[in-house]
Amino acid sequence: MFRSVPLLSKLHARIGKPYHLNNSIRWFHVLSSSNLVNCEIASYSEPIYNNCRELTSGFLPKTYSTSCAALSHDTLKDNPVSDMLVDSFGRLHTYLRISLTERCNLRCQYCMPAEGVELTPGPRLLSQNEIVRLANLFVSSGVDKIRLTGGEPTIRKDIEEICLQLSNLKGLKTLAMTTNGITLSKKLSKLKECGLSALNISLDTLVPSKFEFMTRRKGHERVMESINTAIALGYNPVKVNCVVMRGFNDDEILDFIELTRERPINIRFIEFMPFDGNVWNVKKLVPYSEMLDRVVKEYPDLKRLQDHPTDTAKNFRIEGHCGWLKRSSSPWC
């Protein structure tokens, strides 16, 4: 059913009965009557990997990813959910995240070293059919939102076909994507036709030279073009993820807010988080409270909005602006 190979992933959901190994691995008897054992690995050493293989007679399947923060507290009456998607606190896991590739066409300093990272060989990544099969199992069990991530998902050659097949899954309400926007504008019209219904576009600065410094690549104008294309195609709202770093772009917070004045753009300010390889420094952190103080001084009529049960951010709105602001301390963009 699935080839017996691991794919590095962060652990986000618990399905079935978990087994714990070294606090970094959980095993699940789930998904089908074939007693498939699914292993999700946040990080592991060679001894742990070998231990996994021994415990499963050499079988290590590929992995899926779903957001632990995006949990619904709704009742089961409208959308019956499998017990496999209910955790020990009674919360329902209805939001699945699928990483389509580790590859990326940028080298953002807070995300990836300049030389890139060691990539998983292509044959060991989930194929299109495996992605659709796995997603179908989750949707049939109660998941109603899927987000495609990476790496950069738009550089995957079969992205349109994946979107088309996923959007046709019965019971799926939202098919979203998080992208850096570099190649998005040329593909977005087709992606929308294929069922892509929501977008998060990453953009940390409105200054082209700072963009090139942070990403180690050119392309600021292409990201802005992608945002404009998304608006023209009717995406409402277009969500923009902005990682705020002291001394780099914290002076642009109010400039980003102005993007929401006349256009359906939601800005999501994300605190700078520790991440493998990003040489995290607490001096670069701009806390949520400090961001909020700056905004309130300029916009005293800032209003707190009701958050959706699956939101990982606090929502605010400024009178006279079309979009709204999100604050998030979560790394799951």
C-alpha positions in Angstrom: 0.0 0.0 0.0 2.8 2.4 1.0 6.5 1.9 0.4 8.4 1.2 3.6 10.4 4.4 4.0 10.4 7.2 6.5 9.8 10.9 5.6 11.0 13.5 8.1 8.0 15.1 9.6 6.9 17.0 12.7 4.4 15.1 14.8 1.0 16.8 14.9 -1.8 14.4 15.5 -2.5 11.2 17.4 -4.5 8.5 15.7 -5.5 5.3 17.4 -3.4 4.0 20.2 0.0 5.6 20.4 3.3 3.9 21.4 6.1 6.1 22.5 9.8 5.6 21.8 12.4 8.1 23.2 9.8 10.8 23.3 10.3 11.5 19.6 8.4 8.7 17.9 4.8 7.6 18.1 3.3 4.5 16.4 -0.3 4.1 15.3 -2.4 1.1 14.2 -4.6 3.0 11.8 -6.0 3.7 8.4 -7.1 0.3 7.1 -7.9 -3.3 7.9 -4.4 -4.3 6.8 -3.0 -3.3 10.2 -0.8 -0.7 8.7 1.6 0.8 11.3 2.2 4.5 10.7 5.3 6.1 12.1 5.8 9.9 12.5 9.3 11.1 13.3 10.0 14.6 14.5 13.8 14.0 14.7 15.7 10.8 15.1 19.2 9.4 15.4 20.5 6.3 13.6 20.0 4.1 16.8 16.4 5.2 17.1 15.8 4.6 13.4 17.3 1.1 13.7 15.1 0.4 16.8 12.1 1.4 14.7 13.0 -1.0 12.0 13.5 -3.8 14.5 10.2 -3.3 16.2 8.3 -3.3 12.9 10.2 -6.1 11.2 11.9 -3.6 8.9 8.8 -1.8 7.9 8.7 2.0 8.2 6.0 3.7 6.2 5.9 7.2 4.9 4.3 9.8 7.0 1.5 12.4 7.0 1.3 15.7 8.9 -1.7 17.3 10.5 -1.8 20.4 12.7 -2.1 19.7 16.4 -3.1 23.4 17.0 -6.0 23.2 14.6 -8.5 21.3 16.7 -12.2 21.5 16.5 -14.5 21.4 19.5 -17.7 21.0 17.4 -20.1 18.2 18.1 -20.2 15.1 16.0 -23.8 15.5 14.8 -23.0 17.4 11.6 -19.8 15.7 10.5 -19.3 12.3 12.1 -15.6 11.8 13.0 -13.8 8.5 13.4 -12.6 7.7 16.9 -9.1 7.6 15.4 -9.3 11.4 15.1 -10.3 12.0 18.7 -7.5 12.5 21.2 -7.5 11.7 24.9 -9.0 15.2 25.7 -12.0 14.5 23.4 -10.8 17.0 20.7 -11.3 16.3 17.1 -8.5 16.5 14.5 -10.1 17.9 11.4 -7.2 19.7 9.8 -4.6 17.8 7.8 -1.3 19.3 6.6 0.6 17.5 3.8 4.2 18.4 2.9 4.6 17.8 -0.8 8.3 18.4 -1.0 11.4 19.4 1.0 12.7 21.5 -1.9 12.4 25.2 -1.9 13.5 27.9 -4.4 14.4 30.4 -1.5 17.0 30.1 1.3 15.3 32.2 4.0 17.8 32.8 6.8 15.4 31.8 9.5 14.4 28.6 7.8 17.3 27.1 5.7 21.1 27.4 5.5 22.5 29.0 2.4 23.7 25.7 1.1 20.3 24.1 1.5 19.6 20.8 3.3 20.1 17.2 2.5 17.0 16.1 0.5 15.2 12.9 0.7 15.6 10.9 -2.5 12.6 11.3 -4.8 11.5 7.6 -4.7 11.2 7.9 -0.9 8.7 10.8 -1.1 5.0 10.3 -1.2 3.8 9.8 -4.8 0.7 11.6 -6.1 -1.4 8.4 -5.7 -0.2 7.9 -2.2 -1.0 11.4 -1.2 -4.5 11.2 -2.5 -5.0 7.7 -1.0 -3.8 8.9 2.4 -5.9 12.1 2.3 -9.0 10.1 1.3 -8.5 8.0 4.4 -8.4 11.0 6.6 -11.3 12.8 4.9 -13.5 9.7 5.1 -12.7 9.7 8.8 -13.7 13.3 9.5 -11.0 15.6 8.3 -12.5 18.5 6.3 -9.5 20.8 5.7 -6.2 20.0 4.0 -3.3 22.4 3.7 -0.5 21.7 1.2 3.0 22.8 2.4 6.6 22.2 1.7 9.4 23.2 1.2 7.7 25.1 -1.6 4.7 23.1 -2.9 4.4 25.0 -6.2 7.7 23.6 -7.5 6.2 20.1 -7.5 5.5 19.2 -11.1 2.2 17.4 -10.4 0.8 20.1 -8.1 -2.2 20.7 -10.3 -3.2 17.1 -10.5 -2.8 16.7 -6.8 -5.1 19.7 -6.1 -7.7 18.4 -8.6 -7.9 15.0 -7.0 -7.9 16.3 -3.4 -10.6 18.8 -4.1 -12.8 16.1 -5.4 -12.7 14.2 -2.1 -16.2 13.9 -0.7 -16.4 15.8 2.6 -13.4 18.1 2.1 -14.5 21.7 2.6 -11.2 23.6 2.2 -8.1 22.9 0.2 -5.4 25.5 1.2 -1.8 26.1 0.4 1.1 27.9 2.1 3.6 29.2 -0.5 6.4 31.7 -0.9 4.7 33.1 -4.1 7.8 33.0 -6.3 6.2 30.8 -9.0 2.6 31.1 -7.9 1.3 33.8 -10.3 1.9 31.7 -13.4 0.1 28.6 -11.9 -2.6 30.1 -9.8 -5.4 30.3 -12.4 -5.0 26.6 -13.1 -4.7 25.8 -9.4 -7.9 27.5 -8.7 -9.6 25.6 -11.5 -8.3 22.5 -9.9 -10.0 23.4 -6.6 -7.4 25.3 -4.5 -9.7 27.4 -2.3 -7.4 29.2 0.2 -3.9 30.8 0.2 -1.2 31.8 2.6 1.6 33.7 0.9 4.8 34.2 2.9 6.3 37.8 2.7 8.5 39.2 5.4 9.3 42.6 3.9 8.0 45.2 1.4 11.5 46.3 0.5 13.1 44.4 -2.4 16.7 44.8 -1.2 15.7 43.4 2.3 13.8 40.6 0.6 17.0 39.6 -1.3 19.0 39.8 1.9 16.7 37.6 3.9 15.9 35.0 1.2 19.3 35.0 -0.5 17.4 35.2 -3.8 15.7 37.8 -6.0 11.9 37.7 -6.5 10.2 40.3 -4.4 8.2 41.6 -7.4 7.1 38.1 -8.2 5.7 37.6 -4.8 3.8 40.9 -5.0 2.5 39.8 -8.4 1.2 36.6 -6.9 -0.6 38.5 -4.2 -2.2 40.8 -6.8 -3.1 37.8 -9.0 -4.7 36.0 -6.1 -6.9 39.1 -5.4 -7.8 39.4 -9.1 -8.9 35.7 -9.2 -11.2 36.3 -6.3 -9.3 34.8 -3.3 -10.8 36.5 -0.3 -9.0 36.9 1.9 -5.5 36.5 0.7 -3.5 35.7 3.8 0.1 37.0 4.1 2.4 35.4 6.6 5.1 37.8 8.0 7.8 36.6 10.4 8.7 39.7 12.5 12.4 40.0 13.4 13.9 42.9 15.4 16.3 45.0 13.4 15.2 43.6 10.1 11.5 44.2 9.5 9.9 45.2 12.8 9.8 48.8 11.4 7.4 47.6 8.7 4.6 46.4 10.9 2.4 49.5 10.1 3.4 49.3 6.4 2.0 45.8 6.3 -1.2 46.9 8.0 -1.7 49.4 5.2 -1.9 46.6 2.7 -5.2 45.7 4.3 -6.8 49.1 4.0 -8.4 48.7 0.5 -7.6 45.1 -0.4 -8.9 41.8 1.0 -5.6 40.9 2.6 -5.2 39.4 6.1 -1.7 39.9 7.6 -0.5 37.3 10.0 2.4 38.5 12.2 4.4 35.5 13.4 6.9 35.7 16.2 10.5 34.6 15.3 10.7 31.0 16.5 13.7 28.7 17.2 14.1 26.3 14.3 16.8 23.8 13.3 19.5 25.6 11.5 18.2 29.2 11.8 20.7 30.3 14.6 17.9 31.6 16.7 18.7 34.6 18.8 16.3 36.0 21.5 17.4 39.5 20.6 15.7 39.1 17.2 12.4 38.2 18.9 9.6 40.9 18.9 7.0 39.6 21.4 3.3 39.7 20.5 2.7 42.2 23.3 5.2 44.7 21.8 3.7 44.3 18.3 0.3 44.9 19.7 1.4 48.0 21.5 2.8 49.5 18.3 -0.4 48.9 16.4 -2.7 50.2 19.2 -0.7 53.5 19.3 -1.4 54.0 15.6 -4.8 52.5 15.5 -6.5 52.9 18.9 -9.8 51.5 17.4 -8.2 48.1 17.0 -10.9 45.5 17.7 -10.5 41.9 19.0 -12.4 39.4 16.9 -13.8 36.0 17.7 -11.4 33.2 16.8 -12.4 30.1 14.9 -11.9 26.9 16.9 -9.1 25.8 14.5 -7.3 29.1 14.6 -3.7 29.2 15.8 -3.7 33.0 16.0 -5.5 35.9 17.7 -7.6 37.9 15.3 -7.9 41.7 15.2 -9.6 44.2 12.9 -9.0 47.9 12.3 -12.0 50.1 11.3 -11.9 51.2 7.7 -9.6 48.3 6.6 -10.8 45.4 4.4 -8.5 42.8 5.9 -7.6 42.0 9.5 -4.5 41.1 11.5 -3.5 37.8 13.0 -0.9 37.3 15.7 0.6 33.9 16.0 3.4 32.3 18.1 2.9 29.1 16.2 5.5 27.9 13.7 2.8 26.1 11.6 2.3 28.7 8.9 
